[in-house]
Amino acid sequence: MNVHVARSGPAKRLRADDGIAKGEQLLVVDNISLAFGGVKAITDISFDIAKGEIRAIIGPNGAGKTSMLNVINGFYHPQQGTITFRGQTRRRMRPHEAVAQGIARTFQNVALFHGMTTLDNIMTGRSVFMHQPLWWQAIWSGPALEEEIEHREAVEEIIDFLEIEHIRKTPVGSLPYGLQKRVELGRALAAEPALLLLDEPMAGMNLEEKEDMSRFILDVNQQYGTTIALIEHDMGVVMDLSDRVVVLDYGCKIGDGTPDEVRANQDVIDAYLGVPRD
């Protein structure tokens, strides 16, 4: 079967409306501390992410940025503090529960199924919406077939949105790095997240690939209405894309505000940006 649907706009949202208006707090990080043995990765960090914004998390290597994302999506469990997402406060959550509640992510190192095609990789992001029993799926008939067709339509729409129609049947292991990063973004979008966590989406890309990825991130935010938390080392990208920026250093928060406010923060300049004092 070859299902292909022409792009007609972003996929419909299947998740229930959470009642949170644009600009209100979607996620609140409250006094989070995380340690591995005697090593402190995060110390008493608090910040929020507003619905509809692009929120950057920046800092030197080892600052605790990825650890913070791992706490948000339930991969790490902090020793102190809480995460409030869509009005629900928690101390612990597993990654699959985070996906079910509307949090998806990409990874610093591409994490795809290299032997599977682009289409099949993105289809794995729809698994959170697939509810037919395994035996129906095994015979690929009846309700399971109808369900697959529905989700294939959503995936084809994402493929068109990301302009990767020409590689939809290509095993991702044979794709150049920049396209693999785009496929991984597509898989995260397939879960229809309310909050999308992007861990260094520009890492290893050339200038043209960075421009393409920046455009897609903006389109995801503006057309899908997806809230985005972004870790990125390219300060040009951060300052151009972000509504607000939080800065970490040695697991502590040293700055928080608009790009202009962060750029003028002397603690941030000293620790990370490296701009000399006047």
ROFI-318891 format. One record per residue: residue in three letters; x, y, z of N, C-alpha, C in turn. Coordinates in steps of 0.05 Angstrom, whole numbers, padded with zeros to 5 digits, always signed. Atoms other than C-alpha are relative to their C-alpha. Layout:
REM residues N
alaXYZXYZXYZ...
***
This chain:
REM residues 278
met+00017-00024+00000+00000+00000+00000+00018+00025+00000asn-00016-00024+00002+00026+00069-00018-00018+00024+00005val+00017-00023-00008-00010+00124+00020+00016+00025-00002his-00013-00026+00001+00010+00195+00002-00020+00022-00001val+00019-00022-00002-00026+00258+00021+00015+00026-00005ala-00013-00025+00006-00008+00325-00008-00001+00019+00024arg-00001-00018-00023+00013+00378+00042-00023+00020-00001ser+00022-00019-00002-00046+00420+00064+00002+00017+00025gly-00003-00015-00025-00019+00450+00128+00008-00019+00022pro-00008+00017-00023+00002+00425+00197-00021-00021+00007ala+00018+00021-00008-00027+00361+00223-00019+00009+00022lys+00020-00007-00021-00090+00366+00266+00010-00009+00027arg-00008+00008-00027-00079+00363+00341-00020-00020+00011leu+00016+00021-00011-00104+00300+00372-00003+00002+00030arg+00000-00002-00029-00090+00319+00444-00022+00020+00008ala+00020-00018-00010-00144+00352+00486+00012+00027+00006asp-00009-00027-00007-00139+00427+00496+00005+00002+00030asp-00007-00001-00028-00104+00440+00562-00010+00026+00014gly+00011-00024-00012-00138+00507+00573+00020+00022+00006ile-00021-00020-00005-00072+00545+00576+00002+00018-00024ala-00001-00020+00021-00071+00609+00536+00028+00006-00008lys-00027-00008+00009-00012+00631+00494+00012+00021+00018gly-00014-00019-00018+00038+00667+00538-00001-00007+00029glu+00001+00010-00028+00017+00632+00602+00020-00022+00004gln-00020+00020-00006+00062+00583+00637-00010-00028-00009leu+00006+00028+00008+00062+00515+00603+00016-00019+00017leu-00017+00017-00017+00120+00486+00643+00014+00018+00021val-00014-00014-00021+00150+00508+00709+00020-00019+00013val-00022+00014-00013+00217+00483+00735+00005+00014+00027asp+00000-00013-00026+00218+00495+00810+00021-00013+00018asn-00021+00008-00019+00282+00489+00851+00011-00029-00004ile-00010+00026+00007+00308+00428+00814+00030-00003+00007ser-00028+00008-00005+00372+00395+00840+00004-00029-00007leu-00006+00027+00009+00404+00333+00810+00029-00005+00005ala-00027+00007-00005+00466+00297+00832+00004-00030-00007phe-00008+00027+00005+00502+00233+00811+00022-00007+00020gly-00019+00005-00021+00536+00207+00873+00007+00027+00013gly-00008-00025-00012+00576+00266+00898+00003+00023-00020val-00003-00020+00022+00575+00303+00831-00027+00014-00004lys+00025-00016+00004+00523+00359+00827-00002+00008-00029ala+00005-00007+00028+00495+00365+00756-00017+00025-00002ile+00019-00023+00000+00440+00416+00772-00004+00008+00029thr+00003-00009-00028+00434+00459+00834-00021+00022+00001asp+00021-00019-00007+00369+00493+00854-00007+00019-00023ile+00007-00015+00024+00348+00515+00784-00031+00004-00002ser+00028-00006+00004+00281+00549+00772-00003+00018-00025phe+00008-00017+00023+00251+00577+00707-00026-00010-00011asp+00025+00008+00012+00188+00573+00666+00002+00002-00030ile+00002-00001+00029+00169+00562+00593-00029+00007-00006ala+00027-00010+00007+00109+00601+00566-00010-00014-00024lys+00012+00013+00023+00061+00569+00518+00004+00017-00025gly-00003-00013+00026+00078+00587+00446+00027+00012-00005glu-00026-00013+00003+00149+00612+00458+00021-00020-00009ile-00024+00015+00003+00217+00588+00437+00019+00008+00022arg-00015-00005-00024+00258+00583+00501+00027-00014-00003ala-00027+00011+00003+00333+00573+00494+00013-00005+00027ile-00016+00007-00023+00377+00539+00546+00029-00001-00009ile-00027-00001+00010+00450+00557+00537+00020-00001+00023gly-00021+00001-00020+00516+00552+00573+00024-00016-00010pro-00023+00015+00008+00586+00522+00568-00005-00030+00001asn+00002+00029-00003+00597+00447+00560+00002-00007+00029gly+00001+00009-00028+00582+00412+00625-00016+00017+00018ala+00015-00019-00016+00535+00467+00648-00025-00013+00012gly+00024+00013-00010+00477+00418+00659-00024+00003-00018lys+00022-00005+00018+00435+00434+00598-00015-00025-00008thr+00013+00025+00008+00422+00364+00573-00012-00014+00024ser+00011+00011-00025+00412+00340+00645-00027+00013+00006met+00025-00014-00005+00358+00393+00651-00022-00011-00018leu+00020+00012+00018+00322+00366+00589-00007-00028+00009asn+00005+00028-00010+00329+00295+00617-00018+00000+00024val+00018-00002-00022+00295+00318+00680-00029+00006-00010ile+00026-00008+00010+00238+00351+00642-00015-00023-00013asn+00014+00022+00014+00223+00289+00600+00001-00026+00016gly+00002+00023-00018+00230+00241+00659+00022-00020-00002phe-00022+00019+00002+00295+00207+00640+00017+00000+00026tyr-00014-00002-00026+00329+00233+00703-00021+00008+00021his+00017-00007-00022+00295+00239+00771+00015+00017+00020pro-00015-00018-00018+00317+00299+00812-00003-00008+00029gln+00002+00005-00029+00332+00293+00886-00016+00022+00014gln+00014-00022-00012+00299+00360+00899-00015+00015-00022gly+00014-00017+00018+00246+00403+00866-00022-00014-00015thr+00023+00011+00015+00185+00394+00821+00000+00012-00028ile+00007-00010+00027+00164+00401+00748-00030+00001-00002thr+00029-00003+00005+00095+00428+00733-00004+00004-00029phe+00006-00001+00029+00070+00415+00663-00030-00002-00005arg+00029-00002+00005+00001+00434+00639-00016-00001+00026gly+00015-00002-00025-00019+00448+00710+00004-00023+00019gln-00004+00024-00016+00003+00380+00737+00028+00000+00011thr-00027+00000-00012+00061+00379+00787+00009-00028+00007arg-00011+00027-00004+00106+00318+00793+00029+00002+00010arg-00028+00004-00007+00171+00295+00823+00013-00020-00018arg-00011+00021+00017+00180+00234+00779-00019-00006-00023met+00016+00009+00023+00157+00213+00710+00018-00015-00019arg-00015+00016+00019+00180+00161+00660-00002+00013-00028pro+00001-00012+00027+00197+00182+00588-00025-00006-00016his+00024+00006+00015+00138+00145+00558-00025+00015+00011glu+00021-00015-00011+00092+00181+00606+00002+00030-00009ala-00004-00028+00010+00122+00248+00585-00011+00003-00029val+00010-00001+00027+00107+00232+00512-00031-00001+00000ala+00030+00002-00002+00035+00212+00530-00012+00027+00009gln+00010-00025-00011+00027+00279+00566+00006+00024-00019gly-00005-00021+00019+00054+00319+00507+00028+00012-00001ile-00028-00009+00001+00130+00325+00513+00015-00019-00018ala-00016+00016+00018+00174+00301+00456+00027+00013-00003arg-00027-00012+00001+00248+00311+00442+00017-00012-00023thr-00022+00010+00017+00307+00303+00395+00025-00001+00018phe-00023+00005-00016+00376+00284+00418+00025+00012-00012gln-00025-00012+00009+00446+00313+00415+00013-00017-00021asn-00010+00019+00020+00469+00250+00378-00025-00013-00012val+00024+00010+00013+00419+00227+00326-00007-00028+00009ala+00009+00026-00010+00378+00169+00353-00023-00010-00017leu+00020+00011+00019+00343+00137+00293+00005-00029-00004phe-00003+00028+00008+00332+00066+00269+00012+00000-00028his-00014-00004+00026+00384+00066+00214-00007-00019-00022gly+00008+00019+00020+00358+00005+00178-00028+00005-00011met+00028-00006+00008+00288+00034+00172-00001+00025-00017thr+00003-00023+00017+00263+00084+00121-00007+00025+00015thr+00008-00026-00011+00249+00157+00134-00029-00002+00010leu+00028+00002-00007+00174+00142+00133-00004-00017+00025asp+00004+00019-00022+00179+00083+00181+00011+00012+00026asn-00011-00013-00024+00223+00123+00230-00020+00020+00011ile+00020-00021-00009+00172+00180+00232-00025-00014+00010met+00023+00014-00009+00116+00129+00240+00003-00009+00029thr-00004+00009-00028+00147+00106+00306-00009+00022+00019gly+00010-00021-00017+00129+00174+00333-00030+00000+00004arg+00029+00002-00003+00056+00158+00323-00009-00022+00019ser+00007+00023-00016+00058+00097+00368-00016+00008+00025val+00014-00009-00023+00031+00139+00426-00030+00001-00005phe+00028-00002+00008-00035+00144+00387-00012-00026-00009met+00009+00026+00011-00040+00071+00365-00010-00017+00023his+00012+00014-00022-00087+00031+00408-00012-00028-00007gln+00011+00026+00008-00108-00031+00368+00017-00023+00012pro-00014+00023-00012-00090-00099+00399+00022-00011-00019leu-00023+00010+00015-00025-00132+00377-00009-00020-00022trp+00008+00020+00020-00062-00189+00341-00012+00012-00024trp+00010-00014+00023-00099-00140+00297+00023+00012-00017gln-00023-00012+00014-00033-00106+00280+00016-00022-00014ala-00015+00022+00012-00001-00174+00265-00011-00008-00026ile+00013+00008+00026-00052-00191+00211-00004+00023-00018trp+00001-00024+00016-00053-00119+00187-00026+00002-00015ser+00026+00001+00012-00127-00119+00175-00020+00014+00018gly+00021-00010-00017-00192-00090+00200+00007+00027+00013pro-00005-00025-00014-00186-00035+00253+00029+00008+00000ala-00029-00007+00000-00110-00039+00254+00008+00012-00027leu-00006-00011+00026-00107-00025+00179-00011+00028-00002glu+00012-00027+00000-00154+00034+00186+00016+00019+00017glu-00016-00017-00018-00113+00061+00244+00027+00007-00014glu-00025-00005+00013-00049+00053+00204-00003+00021-00022ile+00005-00019+00022-00078+00091+00144-00003+00028+00011glu+00004-00026-00013-00099+00148+00190+00026+00012+00008his-00026-00010-00009-00030+00154+00220+00020+00004-00022arg-00017-00004+00023+00005+00146+00154-00006+00027-00013glu+00008-00026+00012-00034+00207+00129+00014+00023+00016ala-00013-00021-00016-00007+00248+00188+00030+00000-00005val-00029+00002+00005+00064+00223+00175+00007+00012-00028glu-00005-00011+00027+00060+00240+00100-00002+00030+00001glu+00002-00029-00002+00038+00310+00119+00025+00012+00013ile-00025-00009-00012+00099+00318+00164+00023-00002-00020ile-00021+00003+00021+00144+00292+00108-00001+00023-00020asp+00003-00023+00019+00116+00345+00061+00008+00026+00014phe-00006-00024-00015+00122+00398+00115+00030+00004+00002leu-00029-00002-00004+00196+00383+00125+00015-00003-00027glu-00012+00001+00027+00208+00377+00049+00020-00023-00003ile-00017+00023+00003+00236+00307+00052-00014-00023-00015glu+00014+00020+00015+00190+00272+00003+00019-00018-00016his-00018+00015+00017+00249+00250-00039+00015-00021+00015ile-00015+00021-00015+00278+00208+00018-00020-00016+00017arg+00020+00013-00017+00213+00180+00046+00004-00030+00001lys-00004+00029+00001+00231+00109+00025+00030-00008+00003thr-00029+00005-00003+00306+00115+00038+00007-00008+00028pro-00009+00007-00027+00338+00079+00097+00016+00023+00012val-00012-00025-00011+00361+00135+00144+00030-00003+00004gly-00028+00004-00004+00429+00103+00155+00017+00009-00024ser-00015-00009+00024+00448+00123+00084-00003+00030-00006leu+00005-00028+00005+00426+00195+00091+00023+00017+00012pro-00019-00018-00013+00473+00254+00104-00010+00010+00027tyr+00007-00006-00028+00475+00280+00175-00022+00021+00002gly+00020-00021-00001+00434+00342+00162-00028-00010-00004leu+00026+00011+00006+00376+00302+00133-00008-00019+00023gln+00007+00017-00023+00380+00252+00191-00011+00017+00023lys+00010-00017-00021+00370+00310+00239-00028+00010-00007arg+00027-00009+00008+00309+00332+00199-00020-00023+00004val+00018+00023-00005+00280+00261+00202-00006-00003+00029glu+00005+00002-00029+00290+00260+00277-00020+00022+00010leu+00020-00021-00006+00252+00326+00281-00027-00009-00008gly+00025+00010+00009+00197+00294+00240-00012-00021+00019arg+00009+00020-00019+00193+00235+00288-00011+00013+00025ala+00010-00014-00024+00185+00282+00347-00026+00014-00005leu+00024-00014+00007+00132+00322+00311-00024-00020-00003ala+00021+00020+00004+00093+00258+00297-00015-00006+00026ala+00013+00004-00026+00078+00253+00371-00017+00024+00008glu+00016-00024-00004+00043+00321+00366+00004+00013+00027pro-00006-00009-00027+00078+00350+00427-00011+00028+00004ala+00006-00028-00009+00054+00411+00465+00027+00014+00006leu-00026-00011-00006+00127+00420+00486+00021-00018-00015leu-00020+00014+00015+00184+00401+00439+00028+00008+00011leu-00027-00004-00011+00254+00393+00469+00020-00006-00022leu-00020+00004+00021+00311+00402+00419+00027+00003+00012asp-00026+00000-00012+00380+00383+00442+00021+00003-00022glu-00020-00007+00020+00431+00417+00397-00008-00008-00028pro+00010+00008+00027+00391+00411+00332+00019+00009-00023met-00018-00010+00021+00445+00449+00293+00028-00013+00001ala-00027+00010-00004+00505+00409+00318+00010-00015-00025gly-00012+00015+00023+00551+00385+00262-00010+00009-00027met+00012-00009+00025+00513+00424+00208+00017+00022-00013asn-00012-00023+00014+00541+00470+00154-00020+00023+00000leu+00016-00024-00002+00513+00540+00145-00027-00004-00014glu+00026+00004+00015+00460+00520+00093-00019-00018+00016glu+00016+00018-00016+00436+00463+00137-00011+00014+00025lys+00010-00015-00023+00431+00509+00197-00022+00019-00008glu+00021-00018+00009+00390+00559+00157-00026-00016-00005asp+00024+00017+00004+00342+00503+00136-00013-00008+00026met+00011+00009-00025+00335+00476+00206-00012+00024+00016ser+00011-00023-00013+00324+00546+00234-00028+00007-00011arg+00026-00006+00013+00268+00557+00184-00021-00020+00009phe+00019+00021-00008+00235+00491+00203-00008+00004+00029ile+00006-00005-00029+00240+00507+00278-00020+00023+00002leu+00019-00023+00000+00206+00574+00266-00028-00008-00010asp+00025+00009+00011+00153+00541+00223-00016-00018+00019val+00013+00018-00020+00139+00488+00276-00013+00017+00022asn+00010-00017-00021+00131+00542+00328-00024+00017-00009gln+00021-00019+00009+00088+00589+00286-00024-00014-00013gln+00022+00013+00014+00047+00541+00243-00013-00022+00016tyr+00011+00021-00017+00039+00482+00291-00008+00012+00027gly+00006-00010-00027+00036+00527+00352+00014-00014+00022thr-00015+00017-00019+00087+00482+00386+00019+00017+00017thr-00019-00013-00018+00124+00509+00447+00027-00016-00002ile-00026+00013+00004+00199+00495+00440+00020+00009+00021ala-00023-00005-00017+00256+00489+00489+00025-00010-00015leu-00021+00005+00019+00322+00492+00452+00027+00003+00014ile-00028-00002-00008+00394+00476+00472+00017+00005-00026glu-00016-00006+00024+00443+00507+00422+00024+00016+00007his-00025-00015-00005+00515+00532+00421+00004+00023-00019asp-00003-00021+00020+00509+00575+00359-00016+00025+00010met+00013-00023-00012+00495+00643+00391-00016+00017-00020gly+00015-00014+00021+00472+00673+00325-00028-00012-00003val+00026+00014+00001+00417+00620+00321-00016+00005+00025val+00015-00004-00025+00398+00628+00394-00012+00028+00001met+00010-00027-00002+00392+00703+00390-00021+00006-00021asp+00019-00005+00021+00353+00701+00325-00027-00014+00005leu+00024+00016-00003+00303+00646+00344-00015+00004+00026ser+00011+00003-00027+00291+00653+00418-00016+00025+00009asp+00014-00021-00013+00239+00693+00455+00013+00007+00027arg-00014-00004-00026+00275+00683+00522+00022-00021+00002val-00023+00017-00003+00340+00651+00543+00006-00003+00030val-00010+00005-00027+00361+00617+00608+00029-00011-00003val-00028+00006+00002+00436+00610+00620+00009-00016+00024leu-00010+00017-00022+00468+00554+00661+00031+00000-00001asp-00029+00003-00002+00540+00548+00685+00006-00017+00025tyr-00006+00019-00021+00566+00491+00728-00025-00008+00015gly+00025+00009-00012+00495+00469+00741-00017+00020+00014cys+00014-00022-00012+00472+00537+00766-00011+00019-00021lys+00011-00020+00018+00428+00589+00733+00014+00027+00005ile-00014-00025-00003+00467+00653+00720-00013+00023-00016gly+00013-00021+00015+00421+00690+00673-00027-00010-00011asp+00026+00007+00009+00349+00691+00649-00014+00026-00011gly+00013-00024+00010+00313+00740+00603-00002-00001-00031thr+00001-00002+00029+00305+00763+00531+00029-00002-00010pro-00028+00001+00012+00364+00754+00483+00016+00025+00006asp-00015-00024-00006+00383+00827+00492+00008+00002+00029glu-00006-00001-00029+00380+00822+00568+00023-00019+00006val-00021+00020-00005+00423+00760+00568+00026+00009-00012arg-00024-00009+00013+00472+00789+00520+00014+00022+00016ala-00011-00022-00016+00482+00848+00567+00007-00008+00029asn-00004+00009-00028+00487+00806+00631+00030-00006+00004gln-00029+00003-00003+00559+00811+00656+00008-00027+00010asp-00006+00028-00008+00556+00743+00691+00001-00019-00024val+00001+00017+00024+00537+00711+00625+00024+00006-00018ile-00023-00008+00016+00591+00750+00588+00025-00013+00011asp-00024+00011-00012+00644+00728+00637+00002-00030-00002ala+00000+00029-00001+00623+00655+00639-00001-00013-00027tyr+00006+00015+00024+00603+00641+00568+00004+00016-00026leu-00001-00014+00026+00598+00696+00515+00028+00010-00006gly-00028-00007+00005+00670+00719+00525+00004+00028-00012val-00003-00028+00010+00658+00792+00506+00014+00016+00022pro-00015-00015-00021+00708+00837+00542-00016+00023+00011arg+00012-00023-00012+00686+00891+00590+00010+00026-00015asp-00008-00025+00011+00688+00963+00566+00023+00012+00016
***
